[in-house]
């Protein structure tokens, strides 16, 4: 028999179907029981009249525990007052597996309790909505690059060296070859891909061992990193704003119901359309000083600084040309002012901070060698990277977008721990 899912019930009005799922909630009113079934695609109110089912089925409906799995058969009808707009008149109900004393109840629970029960918390309507939006964001990312003839290039997760020093990496012993590290970025490998294929992107898990407890940080997260040969910083910013607009508008179009469940103010997302404001680091510092922030010129922007700057705009803002001293060794200097890096950070509105970091890459071999020495990095570990400058070097640029921060912003979440199925933080690596 063909499986029927709640999301497809518009095709089965006035037909008798069987659905399999879990008990989301229930209530009684004398000779009628209201069973709310969930199957991962939606919720359905199933009405169990005493005279329409066997005594055993009616008794089972009365005794069902929250999250018991069951199969329910009945006729589908339109009911605008019911969840999802449909209702089932039940003719049969079969218990598949009982659930007793389900630990997550409709009452309020603390965050730590819910994180300890994350494997069960995922079943809640809010968490399902977040994960569906995350899925749509990932699909939009792949669609965007596919439509623009980019090639996916998977970068290694175990690397012999670091992109930006080893202080914030997880190290491991790698057989007889010494230390290796869990990657903090696929960028350097994406650069190699761009020299072969022109337009590429890497997409995978990344790891940061910094001891940060902020609401914006995880130790394991997912990042997408496009890299394009012959693109300069302006091209990079053009790509980034087109990319963000595409993602946000895709979610608005296809995940309106999930945004409603999360009570997201979608008017703020509707404003995310090109062009985005572009300001220099110097202009960002002026904004901070005008808003009473005691910010020392030359420092990188912190979380509070990013929030103050982004609050001046109704859409993401691009901050470019940072002091080169606070940026990575591979970023190209501004030929008009070598003290500045041709770098850009894209700050999300509403205080969500940096969601994209990118730059034009240094394509001059001699200058890149100088930077590696200045940063006290082992040149031998980067010989393959330097080869990209020895053999047909070209201007190129790229950026990285963190999936979890993007999900948090689009969903309007307070903390990134809800943006990934099983969060890894400095004080948590379970369940």
N, C-alpha and C positions, 0 to 999 in steps of 0.2 A: 504494500500500500504506500502511496506517495506521502511523504512527510509534509505536514502542514505546520506553518509557523504563525505566530500571532501577528507579525508585521504584514502578513499577506491576507488577512481575514476579509478584506474588502472584496476578494474574489470568491468568497464562500458564503455570502449572505443567503439565508434561508436554506442552507445545506447543513447536513449533519457531518461533523468532522471529529477526529480524535487528536488531541494535543498532549504532548508530554512536557513536563516541566517541574517546577518546585513551588511550594506554597509560600507566597510572599506575605499574605495576610489573610485574615478571615473574620467574619462576624456572624452572629445568629439573630434571628427574629422568629422565634416560635417554630413553625413548621417549614421555615426556609433558612438555608445557610448560604452565605455569600463567601465564595472562595476566590481569592485573587491569585491567579496563576501567573508565574513569570517563566519565560523560556529562553531568555537572553536576547530576544528581539523586541520584547514589549511586555505589557501587563494586560491581563484579560480578567474581567469580572465574570465568574461562573456561578449561576444561580441554581442551587440544589433544592428543589421542592420535594417534600417528603413523599408525595404521591407519584412522582416521576421516576424514582429510582428504587432499587431494592432496599429493604431495611438495613442490610449490611453496608451498602454504599452510603446511606444516610448517616449511619452510625460512624462510619469511617470519616466522613466530612466533619463530624462533630469533634472527633478526637485527634485530627491531624495536628502535628506539631509544626511550628515554623520551620521552613526549608525541607520538609518532607518531600520526596520526589513522588510524582503520581502521573497517571494517565487519565484524562477526562474526555468523555465523549458527549456531544450534544449539538443542538442546532444554533447556528450563529444568527444574530439579529442586530440591527442598528440600534444603538442606545447612546445618545449624545451625552448623557450624564455620567456614563461609565468611563473608566480609564481607557484611552485609545479610541473611544467612540463606538465600541462593539461590546456585545454581551453574549454569553452562551447559556441556553436553557439545557441543563445537564440531564442526560439520560443514563449515564453510567460513570462510575468513579472507581479507579483501582489504585491502591497504594503500591508503589514500587519499592521504596525503602523509607523507613521511619526516621524522623529526626526528633531527638528528645533533648530538651533543655538547651536549645540553641543559644549560644552565649551573647549574641548581639541582638538586643531587643529594641523596641521603638523608643525606649528612654534614652536620655543623654549618657554618652560614655566619654571618658577621657581620651585624649589623643594617643597616649602611650598604650592604653588598653587596645584601642582600635589598630594601632600599628602592630602590636603583638598578635592580633587576630587578622592581620592583613589578608591572609588567604581566604578568610570568610567575609571580611569587610568589602572585598571586591564585588560581592553579590548585591550590594546596596544600589539603589536607583541612581544616587549621585555618582558613585564610583563607575558604574556602567556608562553613564553619560560622559564622564571624563575620558574613559578609555576609548569610547567611540569617536570622540572629537580628536583624540591623539591619532587614532587610526586614519581619520580623514586628513589630518595634517600630513602624515607620512605619505598618503596616497597623492596629495596635492604636490608634495615635493618631487615625487617620482614623475608625476605627470608633467610638471613644469619643465624638468630637465629633458624628459623624453621628447616633448614637443619642440624643444630647441636644439635637438641633435647632440646632446651631451652623452658621453659614454660613462656608465658606472664603472669605477675602478676600485676594487676592494683593497684597502691598505692593511698591512699586517697589524695585529694587536700586540704581538711581542716584538720589541724593537731593541737594537743594540745601543741606541743613544736617545737623547731627549731633544725636543724641539727648542726648549727654552730653559735648559739647565735641568739637573736631576733632583733638585731639592723637593719637588712636589710630585714625585713619581713613586709608584710601587715597584720595588726591585725584587728580582728573583734570581736564584742561581740557575744558570742555563748550561747543564751538562759540563763539558770541559772548557767551555768558552767564556766562563766568568759571569759577570752580571748582565742581566737583560732587564728590560722595563716594560710594564704595561703602558700602552701608548696613551699620550695625552692629546694627540692629534694625528690625523692622517695626511696633513697638509704637505709635508716634504715629499711623500710618495705620490701625492696627487700632482705635484709639480713635474715629477718624472713622467706621469701619465699625460700631462698637457703637452709636453715636448714630443710625445708620440702621436697623440690623437687630437690635439688642438683644444678641445673642450671636454673636460671630465668632471666627475664628482665622486668623492668617497662618502660612505654613509655607514656608520657603525658605532659600537660602544667605545667610549674613551674614559680615562681614569685620571683623577687628580687626588694626590695625597695631602693636599693642604688641609690644615686643621681648622676649617671654617665651620661655624655653627649657624650661619645666617639662613634665612628662609629661601635664599636663592641658590644654595649650594648642595650638591650631592657629590659623593666620591666616585660614583659610576653613573654615567649619563650617555646619551646618544647625540652625535653631532653629524651634520651634513656639511661637506666642504667642497664647493666648486672651485675649479682652477681653470683659467683661460689664457692661452698663449696670445700675445700681442695686445692684451688689455692693459690699460693704465688705470690709475686710481679713479678717474672719473667714470671710466667704463665699469669699474668694479662697483661704484656707488649706484650707477644706473641699473646694473643687474640685481643688486641687493634690494632696491626699492620695488622693482618689478616683481621680484620673487616674493617679498612680504605681502604686497597687495594681492597677488594671486592666491597665496595661502589663506589669508583672512577672508577674502571674498568667497573662496571655495567652501570654507566652513560655514559662513553665513548662509550660503545657498543650500547646503546639503545637511546641516546639523542644527537646524532651527529648533527642533523639539528638544534636543539635548541642551542647547543654550538656555531654553526656557526652564528646564528642570533645574539648572544651576542658577537661575534667576540673574543671568548675565545681562547687563545693560548693553544691548546690541547697538545702540546709537553711537557708542564710542568706537565700536568696531567698524561701523559703516563709514566712519570718517577716514579710515585707513586706505587712502587712495593717493596715487601720485599726483603731483610731485611732493616729496618729503622735504622739509626744511633741511638745509645744509649749513652748518656753522663750523668755524674753525675752533680749535682748542682755545685760542686766545679769546674768542667771543664767548665761549662757554665759561671761561674764568671771569669775564666781565659780568655775566649773568649771576654767577655765584656771589661775587662781591656786592652787586646791587641788592641781592637778597640776604645780605648780612652773614654770609658764610665766610669764615676765616680760612680761606684756602690759599696755600702757598704755591705760587707759580712754579711749575716744573714737576709737581707731583702728578701721579695718575689719579683719575677720578674715582672716588670711593662710592659706595652704595648711596649714601645720603646726597652726595654731590650729583650723581646721575639723576636721582629723583627730583631734585630742585631744578635741574636743567630741563628734564623732560616735561615737568609740569607747566612749562611755558608754552607747550604745543599740544594740539589735539590729535596728533598722529606721530609715528616714530620720527625721531630727529637724528640726523647724521652729524657726528662730531669728527672732524678730520684734522690731520696735521698735528699730531701730538709731539711733544718733546721726544727726540729719538732715544734719550737716556732711559725712558720708562717703557720702551717697546722692544720687541724681540730682535735678535741679531739679523734676521733675514729680511727685515723691512727696509725698503729703499729710502734713502734720504731725499728730501726736497732739494732739487738743484738750485732753487732760488734762495734757500736757507737750509744749509746742511745740518743745522741743529734740530730740524723737524723731520719726522718720519712721514712718509706718504701712507699713513694709516687712517683707518676709519672705524669707529664704533657706532653701531646703530642702537639707540636707546628707545625702548618701548615706553609708551605713555603710561600714566596711572601708577608710576613708581615701580615698574617691573624691571627696570635696569637694562643692562647690555644684553641684547639677544643675538647680535651679530658683531663679530670682530674680524676685520680684514685689512688688507694692505696691498700695495704694489710691492713685488718682491725685488730684492737686489739682484740684478742680472749681470753685474760687473764682477768678474772673478777676483781681481785684486782687492776691491773694496770688501767683498764678502770674506776673503781671507783675513783682512784687518779686523772685521767684526768678530770673527770666531776667536781670534787672539784676544781682543779686548774683553770678550765675555768669558775668557779662560775655559773654552771648550776644547775637547781633544780633536785636533784636525783630522786624525786618521779615521775617526768615526764618521766623518762627513765627506770623505773622499768621493764617494759615489754621488753625493749631492753637489759637490764642486764640479764633477764631470758635466753636469747639466749646463754649467757656465763655460766649460772648456770646449764643448762640441755643439756649436750652433746656438749660442745663448740668444734669447729674445726677451723683450719686455713682457711681463706677465703678472697677473694678479689673481687674487681669490679671497674667500672669506669662509668663516665657520659660523653656522647657526646651531645653537643648542636647542634640542627638541623640547626638553623639560621646561625651560624658561618660556619658550614660545607657547607651550600648552598652558602653563600657569597664567600667562598674560591673556590669551584668547578666552580661557575659561573663567578668568577673574578669580583665581585661587590665591589664598593667603600664603601658601607654602608649597614648594616644589615636591614635597614628599608624596602628594596625591597624584602627581603627573605621570608616574611610572608604576607598573604593576607592583614591583617589590623594591622599595627604596633602599639604597645603601648610603649611610651617613657615618660620620666618624664614631658615633656611639651605637650604631646598629648595623648588623649584617645578617639578621634573621627577620622573618622566616625565609 
